[in-house]
Amino acid sequence: MGELTITLAALKVIGYGLAAIGPGIGIGIATYGLCVAAARQPEMKGQLMGYFFIGAAMSEALALLGLVLFFIG
């Protein structure tokens, strides 16, 4: 019974690690888009930063949801 518990705990850690990859990639793509947009139109930087923070927060919410499910399961 002990080995089964350890195996399930290991699978939960691996599952959370895989679940965190998606938001990480999403924030990376959003950061790239912000850099490109700010380079093209520097006067829009303030408005673009606001949009970026909203998008990054929504993407990060997925990672936090995965963390909560990791501790619940």
N, CA, C, O and CB atoms as a CASP TS submission, in Angstrom:
PFRMAT TS
TARGET T0000
AUTHOR 0000-0000-0000
METHOD Language model
MODEL 1
PARENT N/A
ATOM      1  N   MET     1       0.817  -1.201   0.000  1.00  0.00           N
ATOM      2  CA  MET     1       0.000   0.000   0.000  1.00  0.00           C
ATOM      3  C   MET     1       0.858   1.262   0.000  1.00  0.00           C
ATOM      4  O   MET     1       0.453   2.282  -0.557  1.00  0.00           O
ATOM      5  CB  MET     1      -0.928   0.000   1.201  1.00  0.00           C
ATOM      6  N   GLY     2       2.040   1.204   0.620  1.00  0.00           N
ATOM      7  CA  GLY     2       2.916   2.363   0.690  1.00  0.00           C
ATOM      8  C   GLY     2       3.455   2.772  -0.670  1.00  0.00           C
ATOM      9  O   GLY     2       3.567   3.960  -0.972  1.00  0.00           O
ATOM     10  N   GLU     3       3.793   1.764  -1.504  1.00  0.00           N
ATOM     11  CA  GLU     3       4.315   2.082  -2.829  1.00  0.00           C
ATOM     12  C   GLU     3       3.268   2.759  -3.697  1.00  0.00           C
ATOM     13  O   GLU     3       3.592   3.640  -4.493  1.00  0.00           O
ATOM     14  CB  GLU     3       4.815   0.825  -3.513  1.00  0.00           C
ATOM     15  N   LEU     4       2.025   2.355  -3.546  1.00  0.00           N
ATOM     16  CA  LEU     4       0.946   2.962  -4.321  1.00  0.00           C
ATOM     17  C   LEU     4       0.776   4.430  -3.942  1.00  0.00           C
ATOM     18  O   LEU     4       0.545   5.272  -4.809  1.00  0.00           O
ATOM     19  CB  LEU     4      -0.373   2.197  -4.104  1.00  0.00           C
ATOM     20  N   THR     5       0.887   4.738  -2.667  1.00  0.00           N
ATOM     21  CA  THR     5       0.761   6.129  -2.209  1.00  0.00           C
ATOM     22  C   THR     5       1.895   6.984  -2.762  1.00  0.00           C
ATOM     23  O   THR     5       1.672   8.111  -3.205  1.00  0.00           O
ATOM     24  CB  THR     5       0.752   6.194  -0.669  1.00  0.00           C
ATOM     25  N   ILE     6       3.105   6.447  -2.734  1.00  0.00           N
ATOM     26  CA  ILE     6       4.250   7.190  -3.254  1.00  0.00           C
ATOM     27  C   ILE     6       4.107   7.396  -4.755  1.00  0.00           C
ATOM     28  O   ILE     6       4.415   8.477  -5.258  1.00  0.00           O
ATOM     29  CB  ILE     6       5.564   6.457  -2.937  1.00  0.00           C
ATOM     30  N   THR     7       3.648   6.382  -5.478  1.00  0.00           N
ATOM     31  CA  THR     7       3.466   6.487  -6.920  1.00  0.00           C
ATOM     32  C   THR     7       2.406   7.539  -7.262  1.00  0.00           C
ATOM     33  O   THR     7       2.596   8.334  -8.182  1.00  0.00           O
ATOM     34  CB  THR     7       3.072   5.123  -7.508  1.00  0.00           C
ATOM     35  N   LEU     8       1.298   7.543  -6.529  1.00  0.00           N
ATOM     36  CA  LEU     8       0.262   8.538  -6.788  1.00  0.00           C
ATOM     37  C   LEU     8       0.758   9.947  -6.493  1.00  0.00           C
ATOM     38  O   LEU     8       0.426  10.884  -7.219  1.00  0.00           O
ATOM     39  CB  LEU     8      -0.978   8.239  -5.957  1.00  0.00           C
ATOM     40  N   ALA     9       1.545  10.106  -5.441  1.00  0.00           N
ATOM     41  CA  ALA     9       2.095  11.424  -5.117  1.00  0.00           C
ATOM     42  C   ALA     9       3.050  11.881  -6.220  1.00  0.00           C
ATOM     43  O   ALA     9       3.050  13.052  -6.598  1.00  0.00           O
ATOM     44  CB  ALA     9       2.825  11.390  -3.749  1.00  0.00           C
ATOM     45  N   ALA    10       3.856  10.966  -6.730  1.00  0.00           N
ATOM     46  CA  ALA    10       4.782  11.312  -7.809  1.00  0.00           C
ATOM     47  C   ALA    10       4.026  11.697  -9.073  1.00  0.00           C
ATOM     48  O   ALA    10       4.418  12.632  -9.772  1.00  0.00           O
ATOM     49  CB  ALA    10       5.730  10.142  -8.100  1.00  0.00           C
ATOM     50  N   LEU    11       2.953  10.986  -9.368  1.00  0.00           N
ATOM     51  CA  LEU    11       2.160  11.312 -10.552  1.00  0.00           C
ATOM     52  C   LEU    11       1.477  12.669 -10.414  1.00  0.00           C
ATOM     53  O   LEU    11       1.313  13.382 -11.404  1.00  0.00           O
ATOM     54  CB  LEU    11       1.115  10.229 -10.802  1.00  0.00           C
ATOM     55  N   LYS    12       1.080  13.031  -9.205  1.00  0.00           N
ATOM     56  CA  LYS    12       0.478  14.354  -9.003  1.00  0.00           C
ATOM     57  C   LYS    12       1.499  15.456  -9.259  1.00  0.00           C
ATOM     58  O   LYS    12       1.176  16.478  -9.865  1.00  0.00           O
ATOM     59  CB  LYS    12      -0.090  14.480  -7.575  1.00  0.00           C
ATOM     60  N   VAL    13       2.717  15.252  -8.801  1.00  0.00           N
ATOM     61  CA  VAL    13       3.767  16.255  -9.026  1.00  0.00           C
ATOM     62  C   VAL    13       4.059  16.391 -10.513  1.00  0.00           C
ATOM     63  O   VAL    13       4.190  17.506 -11.017  1.00  0.00           O
ATOM     64  CB  VAL    13       5.058  15.880  -8.263  1.00  0.00           C
ATOM     65  N   ILE    14       4.163  15.280 -11.216  1.00  0.00           N
ATOM     66  CA  ILE    14       4.412  15.316 -12.658  1.00  0.00           C
ATOM     67  C   ILE    14       3.239  15.980 -13.380  1.00  0.00           C
ATOM     68  O   ILE    14       3.443  16.762 -14.308  1.00  0.00           O
ATOM     69  CB  ILE    14       4.645  13.886 -13.208  1.00  0.00           C
ATOM     70  N   GLY    15       2.023  15.672 -12.959  1.00  0.00           N
ATOM     71  CA  GLY    15       0.841  16.278 -13.574  1.00  0.00           C
ATOM     72  C   GLY    15       0.808  17.777 -13.393  1.00  0.00           C
ATOM     73  O   GLY    15       0.478  18.507 -14.328  1.00  0.00           O
ATOM     74  N   TYR    16       1.149  18.255 -12.191  1.00  0.00           N
ATOM     75  CA  TYR    16       1.165  19.699 -11.987  1.00  0.00           C
ATOM     76  C   TYR    16       2.272  20.347 -12.817  1.00  0.00           C
ATOM     77  O   TYR    16       2.083  21.433 -13.365  1.00  0.00           O
ATOM     78  CB  TYR    16       1.350  20.029 -10.496  1.00  0.00           C
ATOM     79  N   GLY    17       3.405  19.697 -12.910  1.00  0.00           N
ATOM     80  CA  GLY    17       4.491  20.245 -13.731  1.00  0.00           C
ATOM     81  C   GLY    17       4.076  20.384 -15.186  1.00  0.00           C
ATOM     82  O   GLY    17       4.381  21.385 -15.833  1.00  0.00           O
ATOM     83  N   LEU    18       3.383  19.385 -15.692  1.00  0.00           N
ATOM     84  CA  LEU    18       2.892  19.464 -17.073  1.00  0.00           C
ATOM     85  C   LEU    18       1.812  20.528 -17.221  1.00  0.00           C
ATOM     86  O   LEU    18       1.730  21.194 -18.254  1.00  0.00           O
ATOM     87  CB  LEU    18       2.346  18.106 -17.521  1.00  0.00           C
ATOM     88  N   ALA    19       0.990  20.690 -16.201  1.00  0.00           N
ATOM     89  CA  ALA    19      -0.069  21.700 -16.264  1.00  0.00           C
ATOM     90  C   ALA    19       0.498  23.116 -16.213  1.00  0.00           C
ATOM     91  O   ALA    19      -0.130  24.045 -16.720  1.00  0.00           O
ATOM     92  CB  ALA    19      -1.061  21.498 -15.120  1.00  0.00           C
ATOM     93  N   ALA    20       1.653  23.295 -15.621  1.00  0.00           N
ATOM     94  CA  ALA    20       2.256  24.626 -15.526  1.00  0.00           C
ATOM     95  C   ALA    20       2.962  25.035 -16.811  1.00  0.00           C
ATOM     96  O   ALA    20       3.299  26.207 -16.981  1.00  0.00           O
ATOM     97  CB  ALA    20       3.236  24.670 -14.373  1.00  0.00           C
ATOM     98  N   ILE    21       3.189  24.097 -17.709  1.00  0.00           N
ATOM     99  CA  ILE    21       3.874  24.417 -18.962  1.00  0.00           C
ATOM    100  C   ILE    21       3.013  25.339 -19.828  1.00  0.00           C
ATOM    101  O   ILE    21       3.523  26.290 -20.420  1.00  0.00           O
ATOM    102  CB  ILE    21       4.217  23.127 -19.734  1.00  0.00           C
ATOM    103  N   GLY    22       1.719  25.060 -19.903  1.00  0.00           N
ATOM    104  CA  GLY    22       0.822  25.850 -20.751  1.00  0.00           C
ATOM    105  C   GLY    22       0.790  27.330 -20.401  1.00  0.00           C
ATOM    106  O   GLY    22       1.009  28.168 -21.276  1.00  0.00           O
ATOM    107  N   PRO    23       0.520  27.679 -19.132  1.00  0.00           N
ATOM    108  CA  PRO    23       0.540  29.102 -18.775  1.00  0.00           C
ATOM    109  C   PRO    23       1.907  29.750 -18.978  1.00  0.00           C
ATOM    110  O   PRO    23       1.994  30.926 -19.331  1.00  0.00           O
ATOM    111  CB  PRO    23       0.115  29.273 -17.338  1.00  0.00           C
ATOM    112  N   GLY    24       2.972  28.983 -18.753  1.00  0.00           N
ATOM    113  CA  GLY    24       4.312  29.537 -18.976  1.00  0.00           C
ATOM    114  C   GLY    24       4.541  29.898 -20.436  1.00  0.00           C
ATOM    115  O   GLY    24       5.089  30.957 -20.743  1.00  0.00           O
ATOM    116  N   ILE    25       4.126  29.026 -21.322  1.00  0.00           N
ATOM    117  CA  ILE    25       4.255  29.300 -22.754  1.00  0.00           C
ATOM    118  C   ILE    25       3.359  30.478 -23.146  1.00  0.00           C
ATOM    119  O   ILE    25       3.753  31.330 -23.942  1.00  0.00           O
ATOM    120  CB  ILE    25       3.892  28.043 -23.586  1.00  0.00           C
ATOM    121  N   GLY    26       2.151  30.514 -22.578  1.00  0.00           N
ATOM    122  CA  GLY    26       1.224  31.608 -22.887  1.00  0.00           C
ATOM    123  C   GLY    26       1.766  32.967 -22.486  1.00  0.00           C
ATOM    124  O   GLY    26       1.660  33.929 -23.247  1.00  0.00           O
ATOM    125  N   ILE    27       2.346  33.054 -21.298  1.00  0.00           N
ATOM    126  CA  ILE    27       2.911  34.327 -20.844  1.00  0.00           C
ATOM    127  C   ILE    27       4.125  34.703 -21.693  1.00  0.00           C
ATOM    128  O   ILE    27       4.347  35.880 -21.976  1.00  0.00           O
ATOM    129  CB  ILE    27       3.305  34.245 -19.349  1.00  0.00           C
ATOM    130  N   GLY    28       4.904  33.708 -22.096  1.00  0.00           N
ATOM    131  CA  GLY    28       6.054  33.985 -22.964  1.00  0.00           C
ATOM    132  C   GLY    28       5.637  34.546 -24.313  1.00  0.00           C
ATOM    133  O   GLY    28       6.252  35.487 -24.815  1.00  0.00           O
ATOM    134  N   ILE    29       4.600  33.977 -24.899  1.00  0.00           N
ATOM    135  CA  ILE    29       4.101  34.476 -26.186  1.00  0.00           C
ATOM    136  C   ILE    29       3.526  35.878 -26.031  1.00  0.00           C
ATOM    137  O   ILE    29       3.720  36.731 -26.898  1.00  0.00           O
ATOM    138  CB  ILE    29       3.032  33.525 -26.760  1.00  0.00           C
ATOM    139  N   ALA    30       2.816  36.119 -24.926  1.00  0.00           N
ATOM    140  CA  ALA    30       2.250  37.452 -24.684  1.00  0.00           C
ATOM    141  C   ALA    30       3.351  38.489 -24.492  1.00  0.00           C
ATOM    142  O   ALA    30       3.229  39.620 -24.964  1.00  0.00           O
ATOM    143  CB  ALA    30       1.331  37.429 -23.454  1.00  0.00           C
ATOM    144  N   THR    31       4.418  38.112 -23.805  1.00  0.00           N
ATOM    145  CA  THR    31       5.542  39.034 -23.604  1.00  0.00           C
ATOM    146  C   THR    31       6.213  39.358 -24.930  1.00  0.00           C
ATOM    147  O   THR    31       6.571  40.508 -25.186  1.00  0.00           O
ATOM    148  CB  THR    31       6.567  38.436 -22.623  1.00  0.00           C
ATOM    149  N   TYR    32       6.383  38.355 -25.764  1.00  0.00           N
ATOM    150  CA  TYR    32       6.953  38.590 -27.095  1.00  0.00           C
ATOM    151  C   TYR    32       6.082  39.559 -27.889  1.00  0.00           C
ATOM    152  O   TYR    32       6.588  40.489 -28.516  1.00  0.00           O
ATOM    153  CB  TYR    32       7.104  37.260 -27.863  1.00  0.00           C
ATOM    154  N   GLY    33       4.766  39.334 -27.856  1.00  0.00           N
ATOM    155  CA  GLY    33       3.856  40.226 -28.576  1.00  0.00           C
ATOM    156  C   GLY    33       3.915  41.651 -28.066  1.00  0.00           C
ATOM    157  O   GLY    33       3.851  42.603 -28.844  1.00  0.00           O
ATOM    158  N   LEU    34       4.037  41.798 -26.740  1.00  0.00           N
ATOM    159  CA  LEU    34       4.149  43.139 -26.163  1.00  0.00           C
ATOM    160  C   LEU    34       5.427  43.826 -26.625  1.00  0.00           C
ATOM    161  O   LEU    34       5.399  45.008 -26.969  1.00  0.00           O
ATOM    162  CB  LEU    34       4.114  43.068 -24.631  1.00  0.00           C
ATOM    163  N   CYS    35       6.534  43.115 -26.640  1.00  0.00           N
ATOM    164  CA  CYS    35       7.803  43.700 -27.077  1.00  0.00           C
ATOM    165  C   CYS    35       7.743  44.142 -28.535  1.00  0.00           C
ATOM    166  O   CYS    35       8.218  45.223 -28.886  1.00  0.00           O
ATOM    167  CB  CYS    35       8.940  42.700 -26.884  1.00  0.00           C
ATOM    168  N   VAL    36       7.160  43.306 -29.373  1.00  0.00           N
ATOM    169  CA  VAL    36       7.054  43.642 -30.797  1.00  0.00           C
ATOM    170  C   VAL    36       6.134  44.851 -30.994  1.00  0.00           C
ATOM    171  O   VAL    36       6.454  45.764 -31.755  1.00  0.00           O
ATOM    172  CB  VAL    36       6.526  42.429 -31.604  1.00  0.00           C
ATOM    173  N   ALA    37       4.999  44.849 -30.306  1.00  0.00           N
ATOM    174  CA  ALA    37       4.049  45.956 -30.449  1.00  0.00           C
ATOM    175  C   ALA    37       4.624  47.262 -29.912  1.00  0.00           C
ATOM    176  O   ALA    37       4.430  48.319 -30.512  1.00  0.00           O
ATOM    177  CB  ALA    37       2.743  45.630 -29.727  1.00  0.00           C
ATOM    178  N   ALA    38       5.328  47.195 -28.786  1.00  0.00           N
ATOM    179  CA  ALA    38       5.923  48.408 -28.219  1.00  0.00           C
ATOM    180  C   ALA    38       7.049  48.934 -29.097  1.00  0.00           C
ATOM    181  O   ALA    38       7.275  50.143 -29.151  1.00  0.00           O
ATOM    182  CB  ALA    38       6.446  48.136 -26.808  1.00  0.00           C
ATOM    183  N   ALA    39       7.753  48.050 -29.779  1.00  0.00           N
ATOM    184  CA  ALA    39       8.815  48.493 -30.686  1.00  0.00           C
ATOM    185  C   ALA    39       8.223  49.175 -31.914  1.00  0.00           C
ATOM    186  O   ALA    39       8.816  50.109 -32.455  1.00  0.00           O
ATOM    187  CB  ALA    39       9.694  47.303 -31.113  1.00  0.00           C
ATOM    188  N   ARG    40       7.056  48.712 -32.352  1.00  0.00           N
ATOM    189  CA  ARG    40       6.434  49.314 -33.539  1.00  0.00           C
ATOM    190  C   ARG    40       5.758  50.638 -33.231  1.00  0.00           C
ATOM    191  O   ARG    40       5.829  51.577 -34.025  1.00  0.00           O
ATOM    192  CB  ARG    40       5.421  48.362 -34.137  1.00  0.00           C
ATOM    193  N   GLN    41       5.096  50.716 -32.067  1.00  0.00           N
ATOM    194  CA  GLN    41       4.395  51.942 -31.690  1.00  0.00           C
ATOM    195  C   GLN    41       4.676  52.262 -30.218  1.00  0.00           C
ATOM    196  O   GLN    41       3.893  51.901 -29.339  1.00  0.00           O
ATOM    197  CB  GLN    41       2.863  51.801 -31.941  1.00  0.00           C
ATOM    198  N   PRO    42       5.787  52.935 -29.956  1.00  0.00           N
ATOM    199  CA  PRO    42       6.170  53.212 -28.572  1.00  0.00           C
ATOM    200  C   PRO    42       5.151  54.063 -27.805  1.00  0.00           C
ATOM    201  O   PRO    42       5.067  53.965 -26.580  1.00  0.00           O
ATOM    202  CB  PRO    42       7.501  53.904 -28.556  1.00  0.00           C
ATOM    203  N   GLU    43       4.387  54.883 -28.501  1.00  0.00           N
ATOM    204  CA  GLU    43       3.413  55.737 -27.810  1.00  0.00           C
ATOM    205  C   GLU    43       2.238  54.942 -27.241  1.00  0.00           C
ATOM    206  O   GLU    43       1.495  55.461 -26.408  1.00  0.00           O
ATOM    207  CB  GLU    43       2.891  56.801 -28.761  1.00  0.00           C
ATOM    208  N   MET    44       2.060  53.706 -27.671  1.00  0.00           N
ATOM    209  CA  MET    44       0.975  52.858 -27.166  1.00  0.00           C
ATOM    210  C   MET    44       1.430  51.959 -26.008  1.00  0.00           C
ATOM    211  O   MET    44       0.667  51.107 -25.554  1.00  0.00           O
ATOM    212  CB  MET    44       0.420  51.996 -28.297  1.00  0.00           C
ATOM    213  N   LYS    45       2.652  52.142 -25.535  1.00  0.00           N
ATOM    214  CA  LYS    45       3.216  51.234 -24.539  1.00  0.00           C
ATOM    215  C   LYS    45       2.374  51.143 -23.276  1.00  0.00           C
ATOM    216  O   LYS    45       2.189  50.045 -22.749  1.00  0.00           O
ATOM    217  CB  LYS    45       4.609  51.671 -24.180  1.00  0.00           C
ATOM    218  N   GLY    46       1.862  52.249 -22.777  1.00  0.00           N
ATOM    219  CA  GLY    46       1.066  52.232 -21.553  1.00  0.00           C
ATOM    220  C   GLY    46      -0.197  51.406 -21.695  1.00  0.00           C
ATOM    221  O   GLY    46      -0.519  50.608 -20.815  1.00  0.00           O
ATOM    222  N   GLN    47      -0.911  51.586 -22.786  1.00  0.00           N
ATOM    223  CA  GLN    47      -2.140  50.831 -23.017  1.00  0.00           C
ATOM    224  C   GLN    47      -1.836  49.348 -23.249  1.00  0.00           C
ATOM    225  O   GLN    47      -2.571  48.477 -22.783  1.00  0.00           O
ATOM    226  CB  GLN    47      -2.905  51.412 -24.219  1.00  0.00           C
ATOM    227  N   LEU    48      -0.756  49.073 -23.967  1.00  0.00           N
ATOM    228  CA  LEU    48      -0.377  47.681 -24.208  1.00  0.00           C
ATOM    229  C   LEU    48       0.006  46.965 -22.915  1.00  0.00           C
ATOM    230  O   LEU    48      -0.300  45.785 -22.740  1.00  0.00           O
ATOM    231  CB  LEU    48       0.780  47.616 -25.196  1.00  0.00           C
ATOM    232  N   MET    49       0.674  47.679 -22.013  1.00  0.00           N
ATOM    233  CA  MET    49       1.057  47.068 -20.738  1.00  0.00           C
ATOM    234  C   MET    49      -0.177  46.670 -19.939  1.00  0.00           C
ATOM    235  O   MET    49      -0.194  45.618 -19.300  1.00  0.00           O
ATOM    236  CB  MET    49       1.930  48.032 -19.917  1.00  0.00           C
ATOM    237  N   GLY    50      -1.206  47.506 -19.975  1.00  0.00           N
ATOM    238  CA  GLY    50      -2.452  47.168 -19.270  1.00  0.00           C
ATOM    239  C   GLY    50      -3.073  45.905 -19.815  1.00  0.00           C
ATOM    240  O   GLY    50      -3.508  45.043 -19.051  1.00  0.00           O
ATOM    241  N   TYR    51      -3.121  45.785 -21.127  1.00  0.00           N
ATOM    242  CA  TYR    51      -3.664  44.580 -21.750  1.00  0.00           C
ATOM    243  C   TYR    51      -2.803  43.359 -21.417  1.00  0.00           C
ATOM    244  O   TYR    51      -3.313  42.264 -21.182  1.00  0.00           O
ATOM    245  CB  TYR    51      -3.760  44.764 -23.275  1.00  0.00           C
ATOM    246  N   PHE    52      -1.490  43.577 -21.405  1.00  0.00           N
ATOM    247  CA  PHE    52      -0.589  42.467 -21.089  1.00  0.00           C
ATOM    248  C   PHE    52      -0.813  41.957 -19.668  1.00  0.00           C
ATOM    249  O   PHE    52      -0.865  40.747 -19.446  1.00  0.00           O
ATOM    250  CB  PHE    52       0.869  42.899 -21.266  1.00  0.00           C
ATOM    251  N   PHE    53      -0.945  42.867 -18.706  1.00  0.00           N
ATOM    252  CA  PHE    53      -1.125  42.440 -17.316  1.00  0.00           C
ATOM    253  C   PHE    53      -2.444  41.683 -17.136  1.00  0.00           C
ATOM    254  O   PHE    53      -2.506  40.722 -16.369  1.00  0.00           O
ATOM    255  CB  PHE    53      -1.084  43.658 -16.375  1.00  0.00           C
ATOM    256  N   ILE    54      -3.479  42.103 -17.827  1.00  0.00           N
ATOM    257  CA  ILE    54      -4.751  41.379 -17.752  1.00  0.00           C
ATOM    258  C   ILE    54      -4.599  39.975 -18.334  1.00  0.00           C
ATOM    259  O   ILE    54      -5.051  38.999 -17.734  1.00  0.00           O
ATOM    260  CB  ILE    54      -5.864  42.153 -18.501  1.00  0.00           C
ATOM    261  N   GLY    55      -3.970  39.873 -19.489  1.00  0.00           N
ATOM    262  CA  GLY    55      -3.772  38.566 -20.112  1.00  0.00           C
ATOM    263  C   GLY    55      -2.857  37.660 -19.302  1.00  0.00           C
ATOM    264  O   GLY    55      -3.113  36.461 -19.194  1.00  0.00           O
ATOM    265  N   ALA    56      -1.792  38.219 -18.730  1.00  0.00           N
ATOM    266  CA  ALA    56      -0.882  37.420 -17.918  1.00  0.00           C
ATOM    267  C   ALA    56      -1.564  36.929 -16.650  1.00  0.00           C
ATOM    268  O   ALA    56      -1.330  35.802 -16.214  1.00  0.00           O
ATOM    269  CB  ALA    56       0.362  38.227 -17.563  1.00  0.00           C
ATOM    270  N   ALA    57      -2.407  37.769 -16.056  1.00  0.00           N
ATOM    271  CA  ALA    57      -3.125  37.358 -14.846  1.00  0.00           C
ATOM    272  C   ALA    57      -4.101  36.228 -15.156  1.00  0.00           C
ATOM    273  O   ALA    57      -4.233  35.288 -14.373  1.00  0.00           O
ATOM    274  CB  ALA    57      -3.877  38.554 -14.230  1.00  0.00           C
ATOM    275  N   MET    58      -4.775  36.315 -16.283  1.00  0.00           N
ATOM    276  CA  MET    58      -5.702  35.235 -16.653  1.00  0.00           C
ATOM    277  C   MET    58      -4.953  33.940 -16.937  1.00  0.00           C
ATOM    278  O   MET    58      -5.421  32.863 -16.568  1.00  0.00           O
ATOM    279  CB  MET    58      -6.532  35.637 -17.881  1.00  0.00           C
ATOM    280  N   SER    59      -3.800  34.030 -17.584  1.00  0.00           N
ATOM    281  CA  SER    59      -3.011  32.840 -17.863  1.00  0.00           C
ATOM    282  C   SER    59      -2.449  32.249 -16.566  1.00  0.00           C
ATOM    283  O   SER    59      -2.418  31.030 -16.399  1.00  0.00           O
ATOM    284  CB  SER    59      -1.870  33.172 -18.841  1.00  0.00           C
ATOM    285  N   GLU    60      -2.012  33.103 -15.665  1.00  0.00           N
ATOM    286  CA  GLU    60      -1.466  32.640 -14.391  1.00  0.00           C
ATOM    287  C   GLU    60      -2.540  32.007 -13.518  1.00  0.00           C
ATOM    288  O   GLU    60      -2.237  31.153 -12.686  1.00  0.00           O
ATOM    289  CB  GLU    60      -0.809  33.795 -13.647  1.00  0.00           C
ATOM    290  N   ALA    61      -3.792  32.418 -13.700  1.00  0.00           N
ATOM    291  CA  ALA    61      -4.891  31.821 -12.937  1.00  0.00           C
ATOM    292  C   ALA    61      -5.005  30.335 -13.239  1.00  0.00           C
ATOM    293  O   ALA    61      -5.380  29.552 -12.366  1.00  0.00           O
ATOM    294  CB  ALA    61      -6.220  32.530 -13.252  1.00  0.00           C
ATOM    295  N   LEU    62      -4.685  29.937 -14.472  1.00  0.00           N
ATOM    296  CA  LEU    62      -4.709  28.512 -14.817  1.00  0.00           C
ATOM    297  C   LEU    62      -3.653  27.738 -14.033  1.00  0.00           C
ATOM    298  O   LEU    62      -3.905  26.620 -13.584  1.00  0.00           O
ATOM    299  CB  LEU    62      -4.487  28.322 -16.326  1.00  0.00           C
ATOM    300  N   ALA    63      -2.477  28.330 -13.869  1.00  0.00           N
ATOM    301  CA  ALA    63      -1.429  27.661 -13.107  1.00  0.00           C
ATOM    302  C   ALA    63      -1.818  27.554 -11.638  1.00  0.00           C
ATOM    303  O   ALA    63      -1.562  26.532 -11.002  1.00  0.00           O
ATOM    304  CB  ALA    63      -0.099  28.408 -13.252  1.00  0.00           C
ATOM    305  N   LEU    64      -2.430  28.592 -11.101  1.00  0.00           N
ATOM    306  CA  LEU    64      -2.864  28.541  -9.704  1.00  0.00           C
ATOM    307  C   LEU    64      -3.978  27.533  -9.506  1.00  0.00           C
ATOM    308  O   LEU    64      -4.036  26.865  -8.473  1.00  0.00           O
ATOM    309  CB  LEU    64      -3.323  29.915  -9.239  1.00  0.00           C
ATOM    310  N   LEU    65      -4.861  27.416 -10.483  1.00  0.00           N
ATOM    311  CA  LEU    65      -5.909  26.404 -10.406  1.00  0.00           C
ATOM    312  C   LEU    65      -5.298  25.006 -10.395  1.00  0.00           C
ATOM    313  O   LEU    65      -5.748  24.142  -9.643  1.00  0.00           O
ATOM    314  CB  LEU    65      -6.892  26.552 -11.582  1.00  0.00           C
ATOM    315  N   GLY    66      -4.305  24.780 -11.199  1.00  0.00           N
ATOM    316  CA  GLY    66      -3.603  23.497 -11.193  1.00  0.00           C
ATOM    317  C   GLY    66      -2.937  23.218  -9.856  1.00  0.00           C
ATOM    318  O   GLY    66      -2.929  22.077  -9.392  1.00  0.00           O
ATOM    319  N   LEU    67      -2.375  24.257  -9.228  1.00  0.00           N
ATOM    320  CA  LEU    67      -1.753  24.092  -7.916  1.00  0.00           C
ATOM    321  C   LEU    67      -2.788  23.717  -6.859  1.00  0.00           C
ATOM    322  O   LEU    67      -2.536  22.852  -6.020  1.00  0.00           O
ATOM    323  CB  LEU    67      -1.024  25.375  -7.507  1.00  0.00           C
ATOM    324  N   VAL    68      -3.933  24.356  -6.898  1.00  0.00           N
ATOM    325  CA  VAL    68      -5.002  24.034  -5.943  1.00  0.00           C
ATOM    326  C   VAL    68      -5.484  22.600  -6.133  1.00  0.00           C
ATOM    327  O   VAL    68      -5.697  21.879  -5.159  1.00  0.00           O
ATOM    328  CB  VAL    68      -6.180  25.012  -6.101  1.00  0.00           C
ATOM    329  N   LEU    69      -5.655  22.190  -7.385  1.00  0.00           N
ATOM    330  CA  LEU    69      -6.086  20.815  -7.652  1.00  0.00           C
ATOM    331  C   LEU    69      -5.025  19.798  -7.240  1.00  0.00           C
ATOM    332  O   LEU    69      -5.346  18.669  -6.871  1.00  0.00           O
ATOM    333  CB  LEU    69      -6.416  20.645  -9.131  1.00  0.00           C
ATOM    334  N   PHE    70      -3.758  20.208  -7.308  1.00  0.00           N
ATOM    335  CA  PHE    70      -2.672  19.343  -6.858  1.00  0.00           C
ATOM    336  C   PHE    70      -2.816  19.044  -5.368  1.00  0.00           C
ATOM    337  O   PHE    70      -2.642  17.899  -4.951  1.00  0.00           O
ATOM    338  CB  PHE    70      -1.304  19.993  -7.146  1.00  0.00           C
ATOM    339  N   PHE    71      -3.128  20.051  -4.568  1.00  0.00           N
ATOM    340  CA  PHE    71      -3.249  19.856  -3.131  1.00  0.00           C
ATOM    341  C   PHE    71      -4.571  19.189  -2.743  1.00  0.00           C
ATOM    342  O   PHE    71      -4.628  18.488  -1.733  1.00  0.00           O
ATOM    343  CB  PHE    71      -3.117  21.185  -2.420  1.00  0.00           C
ATOM    344  N   ILE    72      -5.618  19.392  -3.515  1.00  0.00           N
ATOM    345  CA  ILE    72      -6.901  18.773  -3.204  1.00  0.00           C
ATOM    346  C   ILE    72      -6.867  17.285  -3.510  1.00  0.00           C
ATOM    347  O   ILE    72      -7.309  16.462  -2.708  1.00  0.00           O
ATOM    348  CB  ILE    72      -8.030  19.449  -3.986  1.00  0.00           C
ATOM    349  N   GLY    73      -6.328  16.946  -4.696  1.00  0.00           N
ATOM    350  CA  GLY    73      -6.326  15.555  -5.156  1.00  0.00           C
ATOM    351  C   GLY    73      -5.369  14.768  -4.415  1.00  0.00           C
ATOM    352  O   GLY    73      -5.229  13.571  -4.665  1.00  0.00           O
TER
END
